[in-house]
Amino acid sequence: MKSSKIIVFILLLTIPASFSCKRWRNTHKRKRDAREIAKKKREKDAEAEAKYEEAIQRQASIQSPKTRRAMKKRYKQADRYNNHKKEFFLKRWFKRKGHRSTTVKPE
């Protein structure tokens, strides 16, 4: 009788442990899979960013020095515009009022 009680007691203790272990494995597997997907996405984004930067550098390197200076100026203007920055105050003070741009507008 005593041995059967001990066996039943041991079985009762192992049943809940096996269920929780299975649930833990499923949760752990889901989390692991999510981490792997996030890691692959980060690697893919980093690779795409590197390719983009390489393409920008290549495109700039085949331009003439004059064109590179103009591109640099336009990049700075775009950055100022996108970040809502004003021009340097001396430049604003001494800018010719009503001066038209030298670029020709298409008709």
Backbone as numpy.savetxt, mean C-alpha at the origin, in Angstrom:
# Nx Ny Nz CAx CAy CAz Cx Cy Cz
-15.82 -52.16 39.57 -16.63 -50.98 39.57 -15.76 -49.72 39.57
-14.73 -49.75 40.42 -13.87 -48.57 40.50 -13.17 -48.30 39.18
-12.70 -49.33 38.53 -11.99 -49.15 37.28 -12.92 -48.62 36.19
-14.17 -49.07 36.19 -15.11 -48.57 35.18 -15.42 -47.09 35.42
-15.50 -46.66 36.68 -15.73 -45.25 36.99 -14.54 -44.40 36.53
-13.36 -44.90 36.73 -12.16 -44.16 36.30 -12.13 -44.03 34.78
-12.45 -45.09 34.09 -12.46 -45.07 32.62 -13.51 -44.10 32.10
-14.70 -44.12 32.70 -15.76 -43.19 32.29 -15.33 -41.76 32.58
-14.73 -41.52 33.71 -14.26 -40.18 34.08 -13.22 -39.66 33.09
-12.29 -40.51 32.72 -11.25 -40.14 31.76 -11.87 -39.84 30.39
-12.81 -40.66 29.98 -13.49 -40.43 28.70 -14.26 -39.11 28.71
-14.92 -38.81 29.82 -15.65 -37.55 29.93 -14.71 -36.34 29.86
-13.52 -36.47 30.37 -12.55 -35.37 30.32 -11.96 -35.18 28.92
-11.80 -36.25 28.17 -11.18 -36.16 26.85 -12.14 -35.71 25.77
-13.43 -35.94 25.93 -14.42 -35.56 24.89 -14.43 -34.04 24.66
-14.60 -33.20 25.69 -14.61 -31.75 25.42 -13.26 -31.24 24.89
-12.18 -31.85 25.32 -10.87 -31.41 24.86 -10.70 -31.66 23.37
-11.24 -32.76 22.88 -11.11 -33.05 21.46 -11.94 -32.09 20.61
-13.12 -31.70 21.09 -13.95 -30.76 20.35 -13.32 -29.38 20.30
-12.82 -28.92 21.42 -12.22 -27.59 21.44 -10.94 -27.56 20.61
-10.23 -28.65 20.59 -9.01 -28.72 19.80 -9.33 -28.61 18.32
-10.39 -29.25 17.88 -10.79 -29.19 16.48 -11.21 -27.77 16.10
-11.96 -27.12 16.99 -12.38 -25.74 16.75 -11.16 -24.82 16.71
-10.22 -25.05 17.61 -9.00 -24.24 17.63 -8.22 -24.41 16.32
-8.16 -25.65 15.83 -7.44 -25.90 14.57 -8.09 -25.15 13.41
-9.44 -25.18 13.35 -10.14 -24.47 12.28 -9.90 -22.97 12.36
-10.01 -22.42 13.56 -9.77 -20.98 13.75 -8.33 -20.63 13.40
-7.43 -21.45 13.89 -6.00 -21.21 13.62 -5.72 -21.28 12.12
-6.32 -22.25 11.43 -6.12 -22.39 9.99 -6.66 -21.17 9.24
-7.84 -20.69 9.65 -8.41 -19.51 9.00 -7.51 -18.30 9.18
-7.02 -18.10 10.40 -6.13 -16.97 10.67 -4.84 -17.09 9.88
-4.29 -18.30 9.82 -3.05 -18.53 9.07 -3.25 -18.24 7.58
-4.38 -18.70 7.04 -4.68 -18.45 5.64 -4.84 -16.96 5.37
-5.50 -16.26 6.28 -5.68 -14.81 6.12 -4.33 -14.10 6.15
-3.44 -14.53 7.04 -2.10 -13.92 7.10 -1.33 -14.18 5.82
-1.43 -15.39 5.27 -0.73 -15.71 4.02 -1.26 -14.87 2.87
-2.58 -14.70 2.80 -3.17 -13.88 1.74 -2.72 -12.43 1.88
-2.72 -11.92 3.09 -2.27 -10.54 3.32 -0.80 -10.38 2.95
0.01 -11.38 3.28 1.44 -11.33 2.95 1.66 -11.32 1.44
0.90 -12.17 0.72 1.02 -12.21 -0.74 0.59 -10.88 -1.34
-0.47 -10.28 -0.79 -0.95 -9.00 -1.29 0.10 -7.91 -1.08
0.72 -7.90 0.11 1.78 -6.91 0.38 2.95 -7.08 -0.58
3.35 -8.34 -0.83 4.45 -8.60 -1.75 4.09 -8.15 -3.17
2.87 -8.44 -3.59 2.41 -8.05 -4.92 2.37 -6.53 -5.06
1.88 -5.84 -4.02 1.83 -4.38 -4.05 3.24 -3.78 -4.09
4.15 -4.36 -3.32 5.52 -3.86 -3.31 6.18 -4.07 -4.67
5.92 -5.21 -5.28 6.49 -5.49 -6.60 5.92 -4.53 -7.65
4.62 -4.28 -7.58 3.99 -3.35 -8.53 4.53 -1.94 -8.35
4.74 -1.53 -7.10 5.30 -0.20 -6.81 6.72 -0.10 -7.35
7.51 -1.15 -7.17 8.88 -1.14 -7.68 8.90 -1.05 -9.21
8.02 -1.79 -9.87 7.94 -1.73 -11.33 7.53 -0.34 -11.79
6.59 0.27 -11.09 6.14 1.61 -11.44 7.27 2.62 -11.30
7.99 2.56 -10.18 9.12 3.47 -9.96 10.20 3.26 -11.02
10.46 2.01 -11.38 11.45 1.71 -12.41 11.02 2.30 -13.75
9.74 2.19 -14.07 9.23 2.75 -15.32 9.35 4.27 -15.33
9.08 4.91 -14.20 9.20 6.37 -14.09 10.67 6.77 -14.30
11.58 6.06 -13.64 13.01 6.37 -13.77 13.48 6.17 -15.21
13.04 5.10 -15.84 13.45 4.83 -17.22 12.93 5.92 -18.15
11.66 6.30 -17.95 11.06 7.31 -18.81 11.78 8.65 -18.63
12.16 8.97 -17.40 12.86 10.23 -17.16 14.28 10.18 -17.72
14.91 9.01 -17.69 16.30 8.92 -18.14 16.45 9.11 -19.65
15.41 8.83 -20.43 15.54 8.97 -21.88 15.16 10.37 -22.36
14.83 11.27 -21.42 14.50 12.65 -21.79 15.77 13.50 -21.84
15.69 14.59 -22.58 16.82 15.52 -22.64 16.88 16.30 -21.32
18.05 16.90 -21.02 18.17 17.65 -19.76 17.13 18.78 -19.65
16.85 19.43 -20.75 15.87 20.52 -20.72 14.48 19.97 -20.36
14.14 18.87 -20.96 12.84 18.25 -20.68 12.78 17.76 -19.25
13.89 17.21 -18.73 13.92 16.75 -17.35 13.69 17.90 -16.38
14.29 19.06 -16.66 14.07 20.22 -15.80 12.61 20.63 -15.83
12.02 20.64 -17.02 10.60 21.01 -17.14 9.72 20.00 -16.40
10.06 18.71 -16.52 9.28 17.67 -15.83 9.39 17.84 -14.31
10.59 18.16 -13.83 10.79 18.35 -12.41 9.95 19.51 -11.90
9.92 20.58 -12.69 9.13 21.75 -12.33 7.65 21.39 -12.26
7.17 20.65 -13.25 5.75 20.26 -13.29 5.40 19.30 -12.15
6.33 18.39 -11.81 6.09 17.50 -10.68 5.92 18.31 -9.40
6.76 19.31 -9.20 6.67 20.14 -8.01 5.37 20.93 -7.99
4.98 21.46 -9.14 3.73 22.20 -9.21 2.54 21.28 -8.90
2.57 20.09 -9.45 1.48 19.13 -9.20 1.44 18.76 -7.73
2.61 18.56 -7.13 2.66 18.22 -5.71 2.09 19.36 -4.87
2.47 20.58 -5.21 1.93 21.74 -4.49 0.41 21.80 -4.63
-0.06 21.61 -5.85 -1.49 21.69 -6.12 -2.25 20.60 -5.36
-1.72 19.39 -5.41 -2.41 18.28 -4.76 -2.35 18.36 -3.24
-1.34 19.00 -2.72 -1.22 19.13 -1.27 -1.70 20.50 -0.79
-2.28 21.27 -1.68 -2.84 22.59 -1.37 -1.80 23.53 -0.76
-0.61 23.52 -1.34 0.44 24.42 -0.88 0.50 25.64 -1.79
0.86 26.75 -1.22 1.01 27.96 -2.02 2.42 28.01 -2.60
2.58 28.86 -3.60 3.93 29.10 -4.12 4.72 29.87 -3.08
6.01 29.90 -3.27 6.89 30.65 -2.40 6.45 32.11 -2.40
6.44 32.76 -1.21 5.82 34.08 -1.10 6.49 35.13 -2.00
7.81 35.08 -2.19 8.46 36.06 -3.07 8.01 35.87 -4.51
7.83 34.63 -4.88 7.36 34.34 -6.23 5.96 34.90 -6.43
5.11 34.79 -5.40 3.76 35.34 -5.51 3.78 36.87 -5.54
4.67 37.49 -4.77 4.72 38.95 -4.70 5.15 39.56 -6.03
6.15 38.94 -6.68 6.72 39.55 -7.87 6.25 38.92 -9.17
5.21 38.11 -9.10 4.66 37.53 -10.31 3.94 38.62 -11.10
4.11 38.58 -12.41 3.43 39.56 -13.25 1.94 39.28 -13.24
1.17 40.29 -12.96 -0.28 40.13 -12.91 -0.83 40.09 -14.33
-1.75 39.20 -14.59 -2.39 39.12 -15.90 -1.48 38.59 -16.99
-0.35 38.01 -16.61 0.59 37.47 -17.60 0.05 36.17 -18.16
0.00 36.07 -19.48 -0.48 34.84 -20.10 0.65 33.82 -20.18
0.25 32.59 -20.15 1.21 31.50 -20.25 1.76 31.42 -21.67
2.95 30.88 -21.82 3.57 30.78 -23.15 3.05 29.57 -23.91
2.29 28.73 -23.24 1.77 27.56 -23.93 0.59 27.97 -24.82
0.47 27.30 -25.94 -0.60 27.62 -26.89 -1.77 26.70 -26.60
-2.95 27.27 -26.49 -4.14 26.47 -26.22 -4.65 25.91 -27.53
-5.03 24.64 -27.53 -5.58 24.06 -28.78 -6.96 24.65 -29.08
-7.24 24.82 -30.35 -8.51 25.42 -30.73 -9.52 24.40 -31.14
